[in-house]
Amino acid sequence: MLTGRRYLLAFSDAQVAYAEQVGAACRAVWNTALEQRREYRRRHAWINYVDQARQLAEAKRDPDCAWLAEVPSHTLQQTLRDLDKVCRAHGTWKVRWRSKSRTTPSFRFPDPHQIAVRRVNRRWGEVRLPKFGPVRFRWTRPVGGAIRNATMLRDGGRWYVSFCVEDGVAEAAPNGRPPVGVDRGVAVAVATSDGDLYDQQFATPGELRRIRRLNQRLARSLRVHGRNRRSGRRDAVRAELSRLNARIRSRRNDFATQTAVRLVRSHGLVAVEDLRIKNMTASAKGTAEQPGRNVRQKAGLNRAILNKGWGGFLLKLDYAARYHGATVVKINPAYTSQTCNACGHIARDNRESQAVFRCVACGHRAHADVNAAKNILAAGLVVTGRGDLAVGRSVKRQPTKRFGQQHARTSGIPSLQVRVEVNSPCDNLCQAGTADVEKNR
């Protein structure tokens, strides 16, 4: 199976500057190619990776685009491949821009023949990449297989390399252990139908106070000094915030990984809710004509949901299930928190608070998250009884007792080549990216 190995890089100052330059070039290529694709869609046409890669090669030969020739060509081509993939999967208009301030710089080397890894000593390894030369990294674990590609990314002010590895391990057979239902909550991160509660505070009170002070300083600091100068104080505050948030994010990932492995080792089927986290954490501000209600309360709920890492936990659960012979089933989350597991009565008043569940019909009392986890398990067993594991429509339509139905013209379009129209919506690739690259040098 394909798996990932991540290591901390020991860049020199020159390598850090060059990595920032490569990241800026990939970001400029992404944004310019995305605007080109949108312009094609406005004219009811389509452009694919082959055409954009050809135009990129033509742009690299232009003297004004020398900054494109300075970065590895495979990283730019891979950026166009990634863009083509997401545009085909989600549509051109739903793909986001890559921001210099909000997007983490990253780039991928897709050719395994150009990636050479060796172990230097007990604590250090070395990887050779095109135009980077030898780069040392902390040897925390063996690579454990054949490398398919390598990705460099910056996280919390430090650079990492991630290898996609074919480890040669076959997917485990079903382990035959008992099933379990899992409820993801706000008061408790993970609750199971067995009554186990898993939770952890990822940020200490001191770190929360520090984040609040840094956000205040960031809001008060100037964005720019003069016309072409950046604010050094603002950059320093943002760097400190990034390091602090990276530390908290690492704790959250470690908690999600350990909890997921513990569940799939002890159970053969794990039933979870198919939550639309992006929709659940959308802002309630509304518009000027129709302002939202309870905006501050909704913002607090959004922060609480994102702090528990629901999406990351589900990714870790799917990953760990492959190695331990478990099956992850996603069920419709409707009414799982309002249904009594003892009698099946559904009412909003059943849930007294975030942690207490008391049925108004039969008087059954339980922990609210544990009661929801039991309902999730019951729905998951119904899904597996149909034989489809919630994929597509069921062959066996067994009714549920407690839940409802589970629910061409291309002329005039600018290209990625050097010279285009002056007032083109998709500007020249050189002009679009040179400014970003110069700022990162």
N, C-alpha and C positions, 0 to 999 in steps of 0.2 A: 504494500500500500504506500501511497504518497504521504509523507509526513514532513514536518518542519523542524529545523534546528536553528536557533537564534543565538548569536554570540556578540559580545561587546567588542567593538573595534578600538584599536589604539592608533588613531590617526595622528600624523604629524600636522603642524600648522599649515604647511603647503597642501597636504591632502584634504584637510578640512575645507580650505578655500576652494579647492578644485571640486570637491563633492558638492558644495553649495552652488558652484557654477553649473555643474551638470544638472542638479535639481532645478535650477532656474531655467535652463534651456528646455528641459522636458516639460516644465509647466507652460512655457511660452508656446511650444509646439502643440500641446494639448488644447490650450485656449484658442489658438488660431485655427487649428483643424476643426474644433467644435463649431466655431462661428462660420467656417466654410460650409460645414454640413448643414447648419441651420439655414444658411442662405440658399443652398440647393433645395431644401425642403420648402422654403417659401415659394420657390418657382416650380414646385411639384416635380423635382428631379432627385437623383440619388447619386452619391459618390461613395466609393468603397475604399478599403485600405490600399489596394493596388495603385489606384490613381493618386492618392495622397502620398504614398511612399515614393512614387516616381517624381512628383513635384517637389518633394523634400530633397531628393537627390539633386535636382536641378538648382534648388535654392542654395545648397551647400557649395556649389561651384562658383557662386557669385562672390566677388571680393567684399561686398557690403555685409555678407552673412558669414564672415570668417568665424564668428563665435559658434556657429553650428558645426563647423569642421573641427573645432577644438575638443568636442565631447565625443565619447564613443558612439559610433553610428548605430550599434545594436540597441542602445538604450532609447534612442529617438524612434527607431522602428517599432520597438516594443510598446512605446507610448501610443503610437498610432494603432497598433494591434489592440491594445486595451480599450482605446476609445471606440474602435469598430465593434468590439465585442459588447460593450455596454450599450451602445446605440442600437444594436440589433436586438438586445434583450429588453431594454426599457423604453426605447424611443429617443429620438434626438433631443426633443424638448425637455425631457426629464433628467438629462445628464447635467451635472453641475460643473460650474467653472472651478478651476483650481486657483485659490487665492494665495497671495504671497504671505499674508499674515496668519491665515487660518488653516491652510493646508500643509500637512507635514511633507517636507521634501523627500521623495523616494524615487528610485529608478531600478530597473531590473536588467540583468545580463542573461539572456535566454539561451546562449550557446554553451553547453557543458564542456565542449572541447577547449574553450577559452578560460575555464575556471580550474585552477590548480590549487589544491589544499594539501598541506603537510603539517605535521606536528613538530614544533621546534624543540620543546622540552615539556616538563610536567605541567606547566601553567600556561604556556603560550602556543598558539598555532599561527600559521601563515597562509594567506590566500593571495593568489596572483590574478589580477583582473586587468582587462584591456585599458591602457593609458593610466592606470593607477599604480602598476608595479606591485611589488610585494607589500602587503598590509598585514600587520600582526593583529591577532584577536585573542581574547581570553579563552583558553581551552577548558570549558566547564563540563563537556561531555563529548564522547566520540560522535563523529558524523553519522556513522552507522548505516552506510549504504551508498548507492551511486547518486551523485549530485545531478539534478535536472536543470536547475537554474539558481541564480543568486540575486537577492534583492538587498539594496542598501537603503536605509532609512534613518532619519533623525528622530529621536524621542527624548524629550526632557533635556535637550542640549547635548546629548551624547549620540554617537553614531553606532548603528548595529548592522550586522550582516545576517540575513536569513537565507538558509539553504533549503530548497525543496529537494527532498531525498526520497528515493525509492528504497525502502528498507528491506524488501523481500519477504515481508511477513504477510501471510494470507489472512483474510478476514476470519475471525473466530466463529466457530459453530455455536448455535444457541446453547446457552449454559443450563437451561432448564430450571432456573431458580424462580422463586415466587415473584409475582408482579408487585408494582408499587405505583401509587399516584403522587404527583409532585405539584404543589401549589407555590407559585412565586408571589410574594407579598411585599408590603412596604414596612410593616412593623417587624416582620421576620422575613429574611431573604428567601429561605427555602423551608417548606414544611412538607412532610410526607404523610401518607395514609397510615403508616405504622406509629405515628405520634412523635417522630423525631423532628426537632427544630434546629436548623442551621442558620446562624447569623453571626455577623462580625462587624465591628465599627472600623471602617477603613481609614478614617481620619481622626486623629486625636483632637481634643478640644483646643489645644494650643495651635495645631495646624489650621483648624478652622478660623481661629482668630487671626492667624497670620495671613490666610487667604483673603479675609475680609479687609485687612489693612492694605494689602498689596493691590486689591481691586480699587480701593479708594485712591491710592497713589497713582494708579494707572489712569483713572478717570480725570485726575487733576493735572497730570503731566502733559506737556505740550506735544503735539503730534510731530511738528517739524519746526526747525529753526531756519529762517530764510527760505530761499527758493529750492535749493538742491541739497540741503543738509537734513539729516535725520536726527531725531532727538535721542541722544545717548542715554539719558536718564530713563526715558520711556522704554527703550530696548532692554535696559538692565532690569527693570521691573517685570517686563514680560518674560525675560529669561528665568528670573527667580520663580515666577508663577508657573512656568512650564516645568521646571525641575520638581516643584512641590506637587503639582498635579500628576506628574509621571510616577512619583513615589506612591501616591494614593492609588493610581491605576494599577500598579504592579501588585499591590496587596489585594485588590479586587480580583484580578486575574488569577492570583494564586489561590484565593478562596474558592473561586468558581471551578478551577481545575481539581482541587482536592475533593470538593463536594461531589462533582460529577463522577470521579473515579470511584469514590466510596459507594455511590448509588449503583453504578453498573456492575461492580464486583459482587454485590449482594443480591441483585435482582435481575431477572431475565427480561422483564418488560417494564418500561418506564413510561407512564402516561403523563403528558404535560398539556397545558392549555396552548392553543394556537393564538397567541396574543398579537395584535397589531400595535406594536410598541410605538411606532412612529406616529400613528394616529392618536394614541393615548396620551402622548407627550406633546401634542400640538398646542400652540399658544391660544389663549382665550381672549386676546385683545380685540379681535373683530376689526371693523373698519370705522372710518369717521362717520358714516351714515348710520351704521349699526354697531355701536361699541359693545364689547363683550361684558359679561357679568362675572363677578368673583374672580377677577384676573389674578390678584395676589395669591388667593388660595389655590388656584389652578397652577400657578407658577411654583408654589411650594410642593404640590403633589408631583409635578413634573420632575423637580429636582430629586425628590425622594425615590421615584421610580428609576431614574437614571443612575442614582447613587448605588442602588442594589445590583445593577448590572444584569438585568434579565436576559437581554440578548446575548451577552457574552457567555452566560451560564448555559444557554441552550446550545451554542456552538461547541462548547467544551463537552457537553453531554453527547452530542452526535459524534464527536471525534473519539471519545473514550469508548463508546458503545461498540465501535468496530473491532477493538482489540479484546473485548471481554465478553463477546457473545450476547449482548443485550440488544433489545429492539426499543426504539423511541417512537411513541405514538402521539400524534398531536390531535387533540379533540376540540370541539366547539366550546368556547368558554362561557356560553350563555347560561346564566342562572346557577352556575356551580357554587357561588358564594351565598346564594339566597335559598338553596334547597336543603331541607333537613335530610340527613343521611339515614335517620331512623325511620321516618314515616313518609318521606318524599314530599312534604308540604312545601310549596314555594311562596315566599312572601318577603317583601323588603324589610319588614319589621323583625324578621328572624335574627338578623345580625344587629345586636345591640351596639357593638363598638367594633374597632379594628381587630380586637383579639377575642371577643366574647360572642358566642353564638347560642341563642336560646330560641327554640321553636315555639311559636305562639299557638300551635295546634296540639302538640303532644308534650311540651315542656322539656324536650331533650336539650341538655346543655353540653357544650364541648368548646374546645378551642376553635375559633372561626377558621383559621387556615387549615387545621387538621380536618375539620368537617368538609371543607372545600376539596382537600386532597382526596378524601374518600369518594366524593362525587366524581372527581376526575378519573379515579381508578375504575369506578363502575362504568363510566362512559367509554373508557379505553378498552375494557373487556368486551363491551358490546361491539365496538368497532372491529376488534380482532376476531370476534365470533362470526362476523360477516365475511371474513377472509380477505379484506382489502387493505387493512392497515391505513384507513382514511385516505387512500389514493384513488381518485375517481369514484364512480358510483358502485354501490354494492351489488353483488350477484344475489346474495341472500338479504332480503329486506326484512330483518327481524325488528319488530316494533320495540321501542324503548318505553319503559314504564314511568321513568321520572323525567326524561328529557324529551323535547320535541325533535323534529327532523334535523339531523346534523346538517347540521347545516353545511415634361420631357424636353421641356425646353431647357438647354444648358448654355445658350449663348449669352455672353455678358457676365457670367458667373465668375468671380475672381478665383484664382488658383493659389496654390502655395508657392508659386514661382516668385521671382524677385520683384518684377514690376506689375502693378495692377492699377485699377482706376484710382483716382485721387480720393473720391468721395465714396469708395467702396465700403459696404458694411463689414466686410472681412478684410482687414488691412493686410499689408505686406507682412510676411512672416518675419523678415528682418526687422522692420519697424516695430512689430508687435513685441518682439522678444528682446531686442537689443537693450532697451531701457532697463528691463528687469535684470538682465545679466550684468550690466554695468554696475547696478546698485549692489550686487552681491560680490563683486570683486574686491 
